[in-house]
């Protein structure tokens, strides 16, 4: 049986319903017009002009053109009058000030102004500016806090700066062991017992969750399981400074100094409980001194980082050189760091197979972390950069053993040590340090990497000791920076960069400064390029011969 066809629905409706719909549509359009009026969207009125039927149309149009011309002429005349008045004023000033007898002092002033303009802070060497700002901080402060990384406290001490503080007068030097949650508790206690014999030492851990104008700042970076966001050691440091201020009986200035990325600005933000100083993962963010009032009697001064002397070991240069001032080669820096670390613990920490040299480790780390170039080759430079950033940042846990026998530093003596400890309540400081160590959640020895410290790191204080960069060195640094940025680009750009680097041979001094492994690698790369050239010439198409 066939199914009967369904009839189409009728479009007819009652008049009541139709009128209701029309009314709603009218109300909707009215509402839209009201909103458009409120916003100021009005229809533009078209300029209809002069109608053809109007009498004397041509005369009216001529009058309008004449008015426009007169207005333009008036504007031009006003501009000319202004220029003439300015020129007359300049001539009067020069005639009244510059006389023939006073020409020499004017020339001297002009030369001084040009010299000042030449020595602008933007054009000056940033290392020299850092030295100038550091001297200002030391001169202005009564108490100097030298911030040390608890993972390598001895490597964060600069004997040249400490000697300058001793020679500058009656200034107190206090050591602050920051990032104390990245080392085991036993190692932290050993370092505290070693350092407090010489100078007052405070155990500290800067907080990571701070408020910036009422808003909390959240870090996207992956956190270690043993880290916490709470600040530890803040009360002990404030009590120490407050007690010294009471003994002095006057307001004091506290300068915060240290090598890059040890957490100077983070300590100031933690004491203030607000983000006052700029903080980041990259090195050398603080470039000038910054005054932060802690309370009515204590003022803290933030300073830029120390300048590392090029005479240090390659490991110290890799860990303590700010990347914003000095562009380092990531493979060389990371291999220098890796040579001082325990190989077995590095393998367990990064979950990579056993390796014979640094290049093999970087290739396996790149494969493990998924760092590949175009074509599937492992990105060795990217893996080296990753290791270097983790080692210098506040994420990786490693530790150093203090020296077995304690000896007084050569720039100190017993009188200086006694003078540095005077005015501080050391008993209360010791109690606060014990409480801080108990409150810190530190990692165990199995999850940390043993690191061999290279000792005290020499720094540069005098501006004359800073070597100026040659134009060839600047070009090489810029080229190295560009090559590193273009690692993940097309394969053609990578080949061109390799050709440029092979054509440009490094200077003799830089070649001697490189480690033996890097020299061998570079020689092998050059030989590979030389061997590859004839193959390309053989494969080239010869247009003079015809192929059938």
N, C-alpha and C positions, 0 to 999 in steps of 0.2 A: 504494500500500500504506500502510495506516494505521500510524502509529507507536504501539508498545505503551505503555500507561500505566505510569509509574514508580511503584513502591510507596513509601509513606512510610517514612522511617527509623524503626526501632524505638527506643523509649526504654528498652528493657531493657538492663541492664548486669550485669556480674559482681558478686557480693557483695564480692569483694576490692576492687574499684574504688569501690563505694558506701561501704564502711566507711572507706576511705582518705580520701574526700572529707569525710565526717562528722568524722573525726579532725582534718583540717586546719581545718575551720570552728570546731571547739571550741578549738583552739590559738589561732586568730585572735581569738576573743572573749576568751579568757583574757589575751592580750597587751593588748588594748584596756582591759580592767579594771585591769590592773597600771599602765598609763600614766595612767589616770584617777586612781588612788590616789596616784601620785607627784605629779600636778598638784594634788591636793587637792580634786578634784571628787567629793564624796561625796553620796549621796542624803540629802535632808533628812528627818529623822524627823518624822512628823506628831504633833502634840499630840493625843493621844486624849482627854484630859480625864478627868473622873471618870465612871466607868461608872454607869449607872442602878442596877445591882444592888448597888453599894457601900452599906454602912450609913452613916447620918448624912451623906448627900451635901449636903443644904442647909446644915448647920452648917459643913462644910468650905469651901463656897463663900463663906459670910459671913465666915469668918476670913481668907480670902485677900483679900477686898475691904477689910477693916479694915486689913490690913497695908499695902496700897497707899496708902490714905489717910494712915496714919501717916508713911510715908516721904515723901510729898509735903509734909506739914506740916513735917517736920523740915528739908527742903531750903529751904522758904520762910523758916523761922525763921533758918536760917544766913545766908541772903542779907541779911535785915534787920539781923542783928548786924554783918555786915561793913560795911554802909552806915553804921551808927551809929558804928563805930570809925573809919572814914575821916573822917566829919564832925567827930568829936571831935579827931582829929589836926590837921585843917586849922584848927580854931578855936584850938588851942593854939599852932600856928605863927604865926598872925596876931596873937594876943595878945602873944606874946613878941617878935616882930620889929617890928610896927607899933605904936609908941607915939605919943602926941600930939606930943611934941617932935621925933620923927623922921619926920614926915609929908612934909615938903618934899623931903628927899633921895630918899625912895621914889618920889615923883611924878616927880622928875627922871629917875630910873632907868627908870621906866615909859615916859616920853616918849622916852628914848633907844632903848629896845627897840622901840617902835612905829616910830620913824624907821628903824631898821635893817631891820625887817620890810618897811617900805614900799619901801626901796631894794634889793630882792632882785635878783640878776642876771637872773632870768627875766623880770621886769617892766621892767627898765631897757632903754633904747634900745640895741640891739646895737652900733651904731656907737660909742657912748661906751665900751662894754666893750672893743671892739677897740683904741681909743686907750689905755685903761688898760693892757691887756696888752702893747701895743707899747712903752710907756714902761718897763714892768718888764723886758722883754727887753733893751732898750738899756742900762738901768742895770746889769743883772746881767752883761753880756757884756764881755769884753776885746777880742775881735775880732768885727766885724759883717760878715757875708756878705750883700751886696745881690744878690739873684738877678734877672737880666735875661733876658728872652726874646730870643734871638739874631735873631729875625725883626724886632723893633723895639726895639733896646737903648736908644735915647735916650728912647723913650716909656715905658719901664719905670723910668726914674730919677725919684726924687722929691726935688727940691731942699730942701724943708722938713725931711725926715727926715735928709738928709745934713748939713744945717746944724746940726740938733739933736745929731747924733753928734759933730760937730766941737766944739760948745760944751760937751758933757757932760764933756770931760776927755781923758785920754790913752787914747783908744780907736782901734783901727785899722779901716779900712774897706776891704774887698776886694770887687771885682765878679766875679760868676760868670755866664758866658754859657751859659745852659742852652738845651736844644732846638737845639743847634748842628748837628744832622743834618738840619734842615729848611731850611737856607739853603745856597746854593752856596759852595764853598770860597774862591773869590776874594773874595766879599762878606764871609765870616767873617774872612779875613785882614785886609781893610781895616778892619773894625770893631775887631779886636784891636789893630792899630797905632794907631787913633784913641784908644781907651780907656786903653791902658797908659801913655800920656803923663801921665795924670792920676792914676790909681790902679792898684794891682796887679790884673790881670785874669786869670781862669782860664777856659779852654775846657772845657766839661763837657757830658756827655750822660747823663742818668739812665737806669738800666736799667728794663725793664718786667717782666722775669721774676724775681720775688723769692719767698723762702720764708717761709711763715707757719706756725710750729710744725711744721716738717718737711714741709709740703705746698707744692707749687709752685702759684702763682696764674696761671691762664691767662686772657688777655683775649680776649673774644669779638669785640671791635670789629675792623673791617676795617683791615688795616695797609697802609701805602703800600709800594711795591716797593723804595724806597731806604732803608727804615728797618731797624734792627737792634736786637736785645734786649740787646746787651752794653753795659755801662757804660764810658764813656770819660772820662778826666780825673780818675778817683778817686785814682790814685796821686799825681798832681801836686798835688792839693788837700791830701791827707794829709801829703805831704812839706813843703808850704808851712806848714801849721799846726804840724807837728812841729818844724820849724826855728825858728819864732817862739817856741814853748814852751821850747826849749832856750836861746834868748837871754834869755828872761825869767827862767828858772830856777824857775818855779813852775807849778802847774796853772792852766790857762786855761779860760774859758768862751767859747764861740763862738755868737753869735746869728745866726739865719737870718731875714732880712726880705725883703719884696718885695710887689709888687702881686698880686692874686688870679690863680691859674692860671698862674703862671710856673714852678712846680715846686719849691717850697721843701721840702715834705715828701718829695717823690721824691728829692731830693738827700740828705737825711738817711737815708732807707731804703737808698739806693745805697752810702753810706759805711759803714753798719752791716751791709749785705748781708742784711738782714732787714726785714720789714715792721713797723716800730715805730710809724709815724705813719699816720693815716688818709689815704688817697689816693683821688681820684675825678675824674670828668670835670667834675662841677658845681663852680661857684666857691664860695669861702668855706667849705670844709669845716672847716678849722682855726679854732676859735673861742677858744682859750685857749692859753697858753704850755705847752709840754711839754718836759721835760728828758730827754735821751737821752745816757747816757755812752758815748762812743766808745772810750776806753780809760782807764787810770788817771790820765792827765794832761790829757786833753781831754774836755770835756763840751759837747754841742751843745744849743741851746735853740731849739725851733720856736716860731714866732710867728704870730698871725693876720695877715691882709693889711692893706695901707694903705687908708685911707678917701680916696676921690677927692673933690676939691673940685668943686662944681657949676659953678664958673667956667671949667672946661676946655672944650675944643671937643667937639662931639657925637661925633666919632670916638673921642676919648680916653675919654669917658664910656661909650661902647658897648663898648670893648675892656677897660677896667680896672674897671668897676663889677661887684662880685659880685652874682650873681642872687639869692642867699639873703638879702642885705640890702636890695637895691633892685630892685624889679620894673620892668624896662624894657619899653617897647613894642617887640616884635621887628621890626616893619616899619621904624620910625624908626631903630633901632640898625643894622640891616642896610643900610639905604640910606645912612646916614652912612659906614659902612665901605666900601661900594661906590663912593662918590664919590671916595675917595682911592686906589682901585686902578686899574690899567691895564685899560681896557675890552677891548682886543684879547686880552690874555692871559687875562682872565676868561672870555671867550667860548670860547677854545680849551680852557681847563681844565675847564669845566663842560659843554662840547659843547652849547651852546645857540645859537640864531641871534642875529644882531646886534640890539641893543636901543637904544631912544632914552632911556628913563628907567628908574628902578628898578622901578616897578610892572610894566612889560613884561618885565623880566628875571625877576622872581619868578613871574609867570604861566608863562613858558616853562620855568623850572626846576621848577615844580610839575608841569607836564605831562611833563617829561623823567623825573622821579623817581617819577611815579605818585601824587602827593599830590592827591587829589580830595575834595571835600565831597559831601554828599548831593545828587544831581541832576546830578553830573558837572562842576560848576564847580571850577576849580583852587583849591587851598588856598594863598592868597598868604601868610597868616601862618605857615603851616607851612613854606613854602619859605624865608621870612625867618628863621625860627627855626633851620632847618637850616644856612643860610649862617653865621649868627651863631655857632652851636655849633662849626662846623668852623673858623672863623676864630680863635676864642678857645681852642680845644682844641689838641691836639698831633698833628693829622692833616694839616692843609693846609700846603703849603710856599709861603711868600711871603717877600720880603726888602725891605729899605730901604737906600738908599745913605747912607753917612755924610756929614756936612757937608764941603764942599770945603776950607774953611779951618778950622784948629783954633784954638779960643780957650778960655781957662781959664774954668771955670764961675764965676759971680759970687759964690757962697758959698765959694769956695776962693781961696787965694793960694799963692805959691811956697813959703812956709814950711810951710803945711799939707800940701802935696803931698809935700815932702821928709820931713815927720814921718810921713805915712801909709806911705811906702815903707821907712822905717827898720825894721830887724829881720827883713826878708824877704829870702830868697835869690832875687833877681830873675833872675839868669843861669840857675839851675836851672829856675825857673818858665818861662822862655822856651823852653828845650829841651823841657820836658814839653808845652808848648802846641803846639810844632811836631810832636811825636810824636802828639799827640791829633788834630790836624787831618789828618794822614796816615792815621790809623786810622779816621776817620769816613767813612761812605759817604753822601755828600751828593748832592742832586739837581743836575741841570744847569740852566742859566739858562732853557732853553726850557720846562721843566716847572714853573717857579716863576712867581709873580705879583709884579710890581713894585708896591710900595706906598709912598705918600708919607707919611713920618712927620710927626706934628703937633708934635714937639719934646718937651721935658720935661713931665711930668704933675704938676700941683700936687696936693698931698695936705693932709689936715687932721690935725694932731697934738693941738691943744687941744680938750678936750671942749666948752668954751663956744662954739666956732666951729661946732659941728654944729647945723644948724637942726632944731628939733623939728617933727615932722609934725603937721599939723592933723587933726582928726577927719574933715573932708571929704576930705582927701587919702588917709587910710587907707581910707575907704569906696570911693574911686575905685580904689585899688590892689587892694582885695579884689575889687571888681566886675570889674576887668580880668583878674585871675587866674582868676576863675570863668568869664569869657567865653572865655578862651584854652583852658581845660580842656574846655569844651563845644562846641568847634569842630566835632567830628565827630558830635555828637548829632543828634537829629531836627531837621527844618527848622523846626518850630514854636518850639523853644527858641532857635534862632538868630535868628528874627524877633523874639522877645520881647527878647532881649539887645540887638538893634539898636535897638528902640524905646526901651529904657531908656537906651542910650548917647546917642540923639538927644535925649531929654528932658533929660538932665543935661548942661548946658552947662559946659565947663571954666572954671576961674577965669581972671582976666585975666592974671596972671603966667605961668601955665602956657601960655596961648594965645600970649603973646609969645615964650616960650622955644621953641615948636615951629618947625620949619622951614617955609618958604613952601609947599613941596609938600604937607606934611601939612595945613596950614590950608586950602589949596585943595580937597584931597580931602574934608575934613570938611564944608566949605561945600557941595560938590556933593552929598554924602550927605544933608545936611539938606534941600536943595532937592528932592532926589528923594523924600524922605519926605513933604514938604509937597505935592508934585504928586500923590502916590499916594493921599492921603487922600480927595479928592472922588470918585475913581473907585470906591473901595470903598463910599462912601456911595451912589453911583448904582446900583451893582449889588446893594445890599442889598434883601431881600425886604420889602415893606410888607404887614403883616398886616391893616391896616384896609381894604384894597381886595380885592375878590373877583375872581379870574381864572376865566373860563369856558373 
